[in-house]
Amino acid sequence: MLPLAVQPVAAQEIELRAADSLPTGHYIAQSLIEPFMERVSERTGKTEFAYFPAQQLGKAKDLLSLTQTGVTDIGYVGPSYVSDKMPLSAVGQLPEAFSTSCEGTMAYWEIAKPGGALDQAEFAPNGVRLLMAMVLPPYNLLTSSREITGLDSMDGLKIRSTGGALDLTVQKIGGVPVQMPAPEVREALSRGTIDAGLFPYPSVTPYGMETFLDWGTQGMNFGSFVATYVIRQEKWDSLPEDVQQAITEIGEDLTREGCETADRQNLEVKQQIAEAGVTFVDLPAGDVEKLNQILSTVGSEWAEQLDAQGKPGTEILEAFRSALKRN
């Protein structure tokens, strides 16, 4: 009797769901999750993705819980949108000593990647693991109608904020913070619900905000926004070691490449916004000095507030500042 031929066993397909709140064509998605899915699939040869952009699975504020509960395996998480669960993770949004996306991103990555101080304090306790991160280029102020002439012209403006640390910044410059996610800003500007926003320039055009903006500052750092993609830890633990290694290496590569893209686009999109009719102004030197002094106190106050809640605010702020010096 002839022995049975042994057929090779095909590699088992791995299916991962990924979701975000970003509109199609947004530079964060194009820099991070889209090439991530392509590279992981190509490298492993056995990983497939189902991608749900533009709030298809849920709004920005819901994506952490949707990841934690397994509705999606990988989710886009902006710590500002979930400040009740991840207040410490907004440390990268403070107006600290960085002038480019890459300076902020690589310092944040150092403390938030698996094993880092922020991972241990917040990502891991929330049951998620950081895959990629981007600290956006420093924010500038853009207004819908009021001309920006100096610090006094910011007084009383209703300014879109993402909450947390950015609320402190808005209050310190005399504005009134109005919390809302980016997809809602264009309509709020059109209706006069807000007078202004703090944004990096590349975040303006994907939502068509430039139509309702007239004035903008340049060369300032009013803070930033942290964008992350995380994977549910339980799902991560179920992945084969070779897939884990591919995801880890590709995620770190894209974190660096993504911030480089953001810095390039910050300059390019500023020109597009100017051509759309926004006038950029330099604040008077005296106001710049005064404003920098005001903003320099935001980080310490943010940390003290968290310390008072029993969270390691000062520890995380010091870790981020130390990482900024190294990166």
C-alpha positions in Angstrom: 0.0 0.0 0.0 1.4 3.3 -1.0 1.8 6.0 1.7 -0.5 9.0 1.5 1.0 12.1 0.1 1.3 14.9 2.7 -0.1 18.1 1.4 1.6 21.4 2.6 -0.5 23.3 5.1 -1.3 26.8 3.9 -0.4 29.7 6.2 -3.4 30.6 8.3 -4.9 34.0 7.3 -5.0 36.6 10.1 -7.7 39.2 9.8 -7.5 42.5 11.6 -10.0 45.3 11.8 -8.8 48.9 11.8 -10.9 52.0 12.4 -10.4 55.7 12.6 -12.4 59.0 12.4 -10.3 60.6 9.7 -11.7 61.6 6.3 -10.5 59.8 3.3 -7.2 61.4 2.1 -6.3 62.8 5.6 -2.5 63.0 5.9 -2.4 61.2 9.3 -4.1 58.1 7.8 -2.0 58.3 4.6 1.1 58.5 6.7 0.3 55.9 9.3 -2.5 53.4 9.0 -2.7 53.0 5.2 1.0 52.2 4.6 1.0 50.1 7.9 -1.7 47.8 6.5 0.0 47.5 3.2 3.5 46.8 4.6 2.3 44.3 7.2 0.3 42.4 4.7 3.2 42.3 2.2 5.8 41.3 4.8 3.9 38.6 6.6 2.0 37.2 3.6 -0.8 36.1 5.9 -2.3 39.2 7.4 -5.4 40.9 5.9 -7.1 44.1 7.1 -10.6 45.4 7.0 -10.4 49.2 7.3 -13.2 51.5 8.4 -12.2 55.2 8.0 -14.3 58.4 8.5 -16.1 57.4 11.7 -17.7 54.3 10.0 -17.5 52.3 13.2 -17.8 55.2 15.7 -16.8 58.8 16.5 -13.4 59.8 17.6 -14.4 59.7 21.3 -15.6 56.1 21.0 -12.7 54.5 19.2 -10.8 53.6 22.4 -13.7 51.7 23.9 -14.5 50.1 20.5 -10.9 48.8 20.5 -11.0 47.7 24.1 -14.3 45.7 23.5 -13.1 44.1 20.2 -15.4 45.9 17.8 -12.2 46.9 16.1 -8.7 45.4 16.7 -6.8 48.5 15.9 -8.2 52.0 16.7 -7.2 55.6 16.2 -7.0 57.2 19.6 -6.5 60.9 20.3 -5.9 61.2 24.0 -7.8 64.5 24.0 -11.0 62.8 23.0 -10.7 60.3 25.9 -9.2 62.6 28.6 -11.2 60.8 31.2 -9.4 57.5 30.5 -6.0 58.8 29.2 -5.3 62.2 30.7 -1.5 61.6 31.0 -1.2 60.7 27.3 -1.9 64.4 26.4 1.5 65.3 27.6 2.6 65.7 24.0 0.0 68.3 23.5 1.6 70.8 25.9 3.4 73.9 24.5 6.8 72.5 25.4 10.2 72.9 23.8 9.6 71.4 20.3 9.2 73.3 17.1 8.6 70.4 14.7 6.4 67.3 14.5 9.4 65.0 14.6 10.9 66.6 17.7 7.6 66.1 19.6 6.8 62.7 18.0 10.1 60.9 18.7 10.1 62.2 22.3 6.5 61.0 22.8 7.3 57.7 21.2 10.2 57.1 23.6 7.9 57.3 26.6 4.7 55.8 25.2 5.9 52.8 23.3 5.6 49.4 25.0 7.7 49.4 28.2 7.9 53.2 28.4 6.8 55.3 31.4 3.6 56.4 29.7 2.8 52.9 28.4 3.1 51.6 32.0 1.1 54.4 33.4 -1.8 54.6 30.9 -1.7 52.5 27.7 -1.2 49.1 29.3 -3.8 49.8 32.1 -6.3 50.6 29.4 -5.7 47.2 27.8 -4.1 48.6 24.6 -0.6 48.7 23.1 0.7 51.6 21.1 1.5 50.8 17.4 2.2 54.3 15.9 2.1 57.9 17.1 2.3 61.3 15.6 2.6 64.6 17.5 1.3 67.1 15.0 3.3 70.2 14.1 3.0 73.0 16.7 -0.4 74.7 16.7 -1.0 78.2 15.5 -4.1 80.3 16.0 -6.5 80.8 13.0 -9.5 83.1 13.3 -12.7 83.4 11.2 -13.0 87.1 11.2 -11.2 89.0 14.0 -7.8 90.4 12.8 -4.9 89.1 14.8 -2.9 92.2 15.9 -1.4 90.9 19.1 -2.1 89.2 22.4 -5.0 91.5 23.2 -6.8 90.6 20.0 -7.2 87.0 21.3 -9.2 88.1 24.3 -12.7 86.7 24.4 -12.4 84.5 21.3 -14.4 81.3 21.4 -11.6 78.9 20.4 -12.0 75.3 19.4 -10.0 73.1 21.8 -9.5 69.3 22.1 -9.7 69.6 25.9 -7.3 68.9 28.6 -4.0 70.7 28.3 -5.3 72.8 25.3 -8.1 74.2 27.5 -5.4 75.6 29.8 -3.6 77.2 26.9 -6.8 78.8 25.5 -7.7 80.2 28.9 -4.3 81.6 29.5 -4.4 83.6 26.2 -7.8 85.0 27.2 -9.9 82.8 25.0 -12.9 80.6 25.8 -12.3 76.9 25.0 -15.0 75.1 23.1 -14.2 71.4 23.0 -15.0 69.5 19.7 -13.4 67.0 17.4 -11.9 68.1 14.1 -14.8 66.8 11.9 -17.2 69.3 13.5 -15.0 72.4 13.3 -16.0 73.5 9.7 -19.7 73.7 10.6 -19.0 75.4 13.9 -16.9 78.1 12.1 -19.6 78.6 9.5 -22.3 79.0 12.1 -20.2 81.2 14.4 -20.3 78.7 17.2 -16.6 79.3 17.4 -14.4 82.3 16.3 -11.1 80.5 16.0 -9.2 77.3 16.4 -5.7 76.1 17.3 -4.4 73.9 14.5 -1.3 72.7 12.7 -1.7 73.9 9.1 -2.1 70.4 7.5 -5.2 69.8 9.7 -7.1 72.7 8.1 -7.5 71.6 4.5 -8.8 68.0 4.9 -11.9 69.5 6.5 -12.3 72.5 4.3 -11.9 74.9 7.1 -9.9 77.5 5.1 -13.2 78.7 3.5 -14.2 80.2 6.9 -10.8 81.5 8.1 -9.2 84.9 7.5 -6.2 85.4 9.8 -3.5 83.2 11.3 -0.4 83.4 13.4 2.9 81.8 12.3 6.0 80.6 14.1 4.2 80.0 17.4 3.7 76.9 19.6 0.3 77.0 21.3 0.6 73.2 21.9 -0.2 70.3 19.6 -2.3 67.1 19.2 -1.3 63.5 19.8 -2.6 61.0 17.3 -2.1 57.3 18.0 -3.1 53.9 16.6 -3.4 51.2 19.2 -4.1 47.5 19.2 -6.1 45.7 21.9 -3.6 43.8 24.1 -5.7 40.6 24.0 -5.6 40.6 20.2 -1.9 41.4 20.2 -1.2 38.4 22.5 -3.0 36.1 20.0 -0.8 37.0 17.1 2.2 34.8 16.0 5.6 36.1 17.0 6.6 36.8 13.4 3.6 39.0 12.9 4.2 40.8 16.2 7.8 41.5 15.1 6.7 42.8 11.7 4.0 45.1 13.3 6.5 46.4 15.8 9.2 47.3 13.3 6.8 48.7 10.7 5.0 50.8 13.3 8.2 52.4 14.6 9.4 53.1 11.0 6.1 54.8 10.1 6.2 56.8 13.3 9.4 58.4 12.1 8.4 58.7 8.5 5.0 60.1 9.4 6.3 63.0 11.4 8.7 63.8 8.5 5.7 64.0 6.2 3.8 66.2 8.6 6.7 68.6 8.8 6.9 68.9 5.0 3.2 69.3 4.7 3.1 72.0 7.4 5.1 74.3 5.1 3.3 73.3 1.9 -0.3 73.6 3.3 0.5 76.9 4.8 1.0 78.3 1.3 -2.3 76.7 0.2 -4.1 78.3 3.0 -2.6 81.7 2.2 -3.7 81.3 -1.4 -7.2 80.6 -0.2 -7.3 84.0 1.5 -5.9 83.6 5.0 -3.5 86.4 6.0 -0.6 85.3 8.2 0.8 87.7 10.7 3.8 87.9 13.0 2.9 89.0 16.5 4.8 92.0 18.0 8.1 90.9 19.6 6.9 92.1 23.0 3.8 90.0 22.7 5.7 86.9 21.6 7.9 87.2 24.7 4.9 87.6 26.9 3.1 84.8 25.3 6.0 82.4 25.6 6.2 83.2 29.3 2.5 82.5 29.7 2.6 79.3 27.8 5.7 78.1 29.7 3.5 77.7 32.8 0.9 75.4 31.1 2.9 72.2 31.5 3.5 72.6 35.2 -0.1 73.5 36.0 -1.3 70.5 33.9 1.0 68.2 35.9 0.0 69.7 39.2 -3.7 69.1 38.4 -3.0 65.5 37.6 -0.8 65.0 40.7 -3.8 66.3 42.8 -5.9 63.5 41.3 -3.4 60.9 42.3 -1.9 60.5 38.8 1.8 60.8 38.0 1.5 64.1 36.1 4.9 65.5 37.1 6.6 62.2 36.5 5.3 61.9 33.0 6.0 65.6 32.2 9.6 65.2 33.4 10.0 62.0 31.3 8.7 63.9 28.2 10.9 66.9 28.8 13.9 64.6 29.2 13.0 62.7 26.0 12.8 66.0 24.1 16.4 66.8 25.1 17.5 63.4 23.8 15.6 63.5 20.5 
